[in-house]
């Protein structure tokens, strides 16, 4: 049985670093540029793998140089890539990332990520059905996300849905996922102007709202709890949420209680922002254990 299967996006990140973020119509001089592996799905797979989990990736890349680069990166991070399909006539997904003022702005071009279909899921169904936890995001077609969640729900497989980029979700999808992990902005898109306390009470131990430096808020069936984040010197926040989700999944498969799992994931996410790149700072299990 596989620990974790990640169904989602695999991108090449085009990262621009600048001291200031350009306003509309403005041109500024930047400091640096790099092309690095990313995509929310691939990031979460790498994060979980570095923490010692047995991870497989299910997704699509183009039959291009970026696709080769991205598959090699996953393999080098001990992620099984047998379920990554290479598709013709569609480029691999890319993300334009601007790092400025201790935060990031991102534009994602899905490319081959939107080539994943229910037929591809069926082709790799045995991989999914032998997972302890399946992680999904919303950088692939929502119809595929719904199909995978239904499949997992029918087979009693735990799912973590990181709803980013956020859209309104069907109630049936919310009901069937085991864990839903939006940030504050994503939560408001999914649920509208609903009162956060009421939402958390409605979805105890399912809805985990990540709040950056403030930590994570959830309901433990007794009341609302805030699990604090660790304070660190921030270099690059890209991938912090992905690290959280990969780490949380790793904690879940190791039977952590939910508060312990969130604390573990918070520590991993904090370490991840101390280095450059979505995957560059993702820690090992030993590093998280040593982190106070």
C-alpha positions in Angstrom: 0.0 0.0 0.0 1.2 3.5 -0.9 1.3 6.1 1.9 0.2 9.1 -0.2 -0.9 9.7 -3.8 -1.0 13.3 -5.0 -3.4 14.1 -7.9 -2.6 17.5 -9.3 -0.5 20.0 -11.0 3.2 19.9 -12.1 4.6 23.2 -13.2 7.8 25.0 -14.0 8.0 28.1 -11.9 9.4 31.3 -13.5 10.5 33.3 -10.4 11.2 37.0 -10.5 12.7 38.6 -7.4 12.4 42.3 -6.7 12.5 44.7 -3.8 9.2 46.3 -4.8 6.1 44.9 -6.5 5.2 46.7 -9.7 1.9 48.5 -9.8 -0.4 48.3 -12.8 1.4 49.9 -15.8 4.7 50.2 -13.9 8.1 48.8 -14.8 10.6 48.1 -12.0 14.1 46.6 -12.1 14.3 43.2 -10.4 17.1 41.4 -8.6 17.1 37.8 -9.9 15.4 35.3 -12.1 15.3 31.5 -11.9 13.3 28.6 -13.4 12.6 26.0 -10.7 10.2 23.0 -10.3 6.8 23.8 -8.8 3.0 23.2 -9.2 0.9 22.8 -6.1 0.6 19.0 -6.7 4.3 18.4 -7.3 5.2 20.6 -4.4 3.0 18.7 -2.0 4.4 15.4 -3.3 8.0 16.5 -2.7 7.1 17.9 0.8 5.6 14.6 1.9 8.4 12.6 0.3 11.1 14.6 2.1 9.3 13.8 5.4 9.8 10.1 4.8 6.4 9.2 3.2 6.1 6.8 0.3 4.6 9.1 -2.4 3.3 8.7 -5.9 2.3 11.6 -8.3 -0.6 11.4 -10.7 -0.8 14.2 -13.3 0.2 15.4 -16.7 3.2 17.3 -18.2 3.9 18.2 -21.8 6.2 16.2 -24.1 8.7 19.1 -23.9 11.9 20.0 -22.1 10.0 21.3 -19.1 8.2 18.0 -18.9 11.4 16.1 -18.8 12.9 18.5 -16.2 9.8 18.2 -14.0 9.6 14.4 -14.1 13.3 14.1 -13.3 12.9 16.5 -10.4 10.1 14.4 -8.9 12.1 11.2 -9.3 15.2 12.8 -7.7 13.0 13.6 -4.7 11.9 9.9 -4.4 8.4 10.5 -5.8 7.1 7.7 -8.0 6.4 9.1 -11.4 4.9 6.0 -13.2 1.5 7.7 -13.1 2.7 11.0 -14.6 1.5 11.1 -18.3 3.4 13.0 -21.0 1.0 14.6 -23.5 1.7 15.8 -27.0 0.9 19.3 -28.5 0.3 20.9 -25.1 3.1 22.6 -23.1 3.9 21.8 -19.5 2.3 24.1 -17.0 4.1 27.2 -15.9 3.7 29.7 -13.1 4.9 33.3 -13.2 5.9 34.2 -9.6 6.9 37.6 -8.4 8.7 37.7 -5.0 8.6 41.2 -3.4 8.1 42.7 0.0 8.2 39.4 1.8 5.3 37.9 -0.2 4.4 36.5 -3.6 2.1 37.1 -6.5 1.4 34.2 -8.9 -0.1 33.7 -12.3 -0.5 30.1 -13.3 -0.8 28.8 -16.9 -2.2 25.3 -16.5 -1.0 23.9 -19.9 -0.8 20.1 -19.7 -2.2 20.0 -16.2 -5.7 20.4 -17.8 -5.1 17.4 -20.0 -5.8 15.0 -17.1 -9.1 13.3 -17.6 -11.4 10.7 -15.8 -10.0 8.2 -18.3 -6.4 8.9 -17.1 -7.7 8.5 -13.5 -9.2 5.2 -14.4 -6.0 4.0 -16.0 -4.2 4.6 -12.7 -7.1 3.6 -10.4 -5.2 0.9 -8.7 -2.6 3.5 -7.5 -5.4 5.5 -5.9 -7.1 2.6 -4.4 -3.9 1.5 -2.7 -3.3 4.9 -1.0 -3.7 5.7 2.6 -4.3 9.4 1.8 -4.9 11.2 -1.5 -4.1 14.9 -1.8 -5.7 17.2 -4.4 -5.7 20.9 -5.3 -7.6 22.9 -7.9 -4.9 23.5 -10.6 -6.5 20.6 -12.6 -10.1 20.4 -13.9 -12.7 20.5 -11.0 -14.6 17.6 -12.7 -11.5 15.4 -12.2 -11.1 16.5 -8.6 -14.8 15.6 -8.0 -14.3 12.2 -9.7 -11.3 11.3 -7.6 -12.9 12.4 -4.3 -16.0 10.3 -5.1 -13.8 7.3 -5.9 -11.9 7.7 -2.7 -15.1 8.3 -0.6 -16.6 5.1 -2.0 -13.5 3.2 -1.0 -12.9 4.7 2.4 -9.7 6.4 1.4 -8.9 9.7 3.2 -8.6 12.8 1.1 -7.1 16.2 1.7 -8.4 19.0 -0.6 -6.3 22.1 -0.7 -8.8 24.4 -2.6 -6.4 26.6 -4.5 -6.9 28.5 -6.7 -10.3 28.9 -4.9 -13.7 28.5 -6.6 -17.2 27.8 -5.2 -17.4 24.1 -4.4 -20.3 21.8 -4.6 -21.7 20.8 -1.2 -21.3 17.2 -2.1 -17.6 17.7 -2.6 -17.2 19.5 0.7 -19.1 16.7 2.5 -17.0 13.9 1.0 -13.5 15.2 1.5 -11.9 14.2 4.8 -10.0 17.5 5.2 -10.4 20.9 3.5 -7.5 23.3 3.9 -8.2 26.8 2.5 -6.4 30.0 3.6 -8.5 32.9 4.8 -9.0 34.3 1.2 -9.9 31.0 -0.3 -12.3 30.3 2.6 -14.2 33.5 1.8 -14.5 32.5 -1.9 -15.7 29.0 -1.1 -18.2 29.9 1.6 -19.0 33.6 0.9 -19.3 35.9 3.8 -20.2 33.2 6.3 -19.1 33.7 9.8 -15.8 31.8 10.4 -16.7 30.6 13.8 -20.0 29.1 12.5 -18.2 27.5 9.6 -15.6 25.8 11.8 -18.3 24.6 14.1 -20.2 23.2 11.1 -17.1 21.3 9.9 -15.3 20.1 13.0 -11.9 18.4 12.3 -12.6 18.8 8.6 -12.1 22.5 7.9 -8.6 23.8 8.6 -8.1 27.5 7.9 -4.5 28.4 7.4 -3.7 32.0 8.4 0.0 32.4 7.6 2.0 33.8 10.5 -1.0 33.4 12.8 -1.1 29.6 12.3 -4.1 27.4 11.7 -7.7 27.6 13.0 -10.0 24.6 13.4 -12.8 23.1 15.6 -11.9 20.0 17.6 -15.5 19.0 18.4 -15.3 20.9 21.7 -14.4 24.4 20.5 -12.4 26.4 18.1 -8.6 26.1 18.5 -5.8 28.2 17.1 -2.6 26.2 16.5 0.2 28.8 16.4 2.8 29.2 13.6 6.6 29.3 14.4 8.4 32.6 13.9 11.2 32.5 11.5 13.1 34.8 9.2 11.2 34.8 5.9 13.1 34.4 2.6 10.4 33.1 0.3 6.8 32.2 1.2 6.2 30.4 -2.1 5.2 26.8 -1.3 4.5 27.3 2.4 0.9 26.1 2.0 2.0 23.2 -0.1 4.5 22.2 2.5 1.8 22.4 5.1 -0.5 20.1 3.2 2.2 17.5 2.4 3.4 17.5 6.0 -0.2 17.3 7.3 -0.8 14.2 5.1 2.4 12.7 6.4 1.3 13.2 10.0 -2.2 11.8 9.2 -0.8 8.5 7.9 1.3 8.2 11.0 -1.8 8.5 13.2 -1.1 11.9 14.7 -4.0 13.4 16.5 -5.3 16.4 14.5 -3.7 19.1 16.7 -0.4 17.3 16.7 -0.7 16.9 12.9 -1.3 20.6 12.4 1.6 21.6 14.7 3.9 19.2 12.8 2.7 20.7 9.5 3.1 24.3 10.8 6.8 23.5 11.7 7.5 22.1 8.3 5.8 25.2 6.6 7.8 27.6 8.8 11.1 25.9 7.8 10.1 26.0 4.2 10.0 29.8 4.0 13.5 30.2 5.2 15.0 29.3 1.8 14.3 30.3 -1.8 11.8 28.4 -4.0 8.7 26.4 -3.4 10.6 23.2 -3.0 14.0 24.7 -2.0 13.3 25.0 1.7 11.1 21.9 2.2 12.5 20.2 5.2 13.4 16.6 6.0 11.8 14.7 8.9 14.9 15.1 11.0 14.9 18.9 10.5 11.3 19.2 11.6 11.9 17.0 14.7 14.9 19.3 15.7 12.9 22.5 15.1 11.6 24.0 18.4 
